[in-house]
C-alpha cells in the first residue's frame, strides 16, 4: 500500500514537473539554459541540473502539502490533480 502511494505521488510530481518544464521552456531556444547554470560557469553540470530541479520539486511538494504536515495524502493528491487538469484546460483555451 505504501509503495502504491509512493508511486502515485511520484507519478503526480513527475507529471507536474513535466507541465512546469514544458511551460517554462515555451520561450526562446536556449533561454532556459542560462537559468539552469546555477553556479554561472557557462556549463550545466549534473549538480546544476539537480539543484535547479530539486528547488522546483520542493516548491511543488509545498504547494501540494496544503495542511503542511510533511505528507501528501489522498485528498491533497486529488486536489493537486484537479488543479493541474483545471490549469491545463484553461491554458488550452488561450
Buried (B, 14 or more C-beta within 10 A) or exposed (E): EEEEBEEBBEEBBEEBBEBBBEEEEEEEEEEBEEEBBBEEEEEBEEEBEEEBBEEBBEEBBEEBBEEEEEEBBEEBBEBBBEEBEEEEEEEEEE
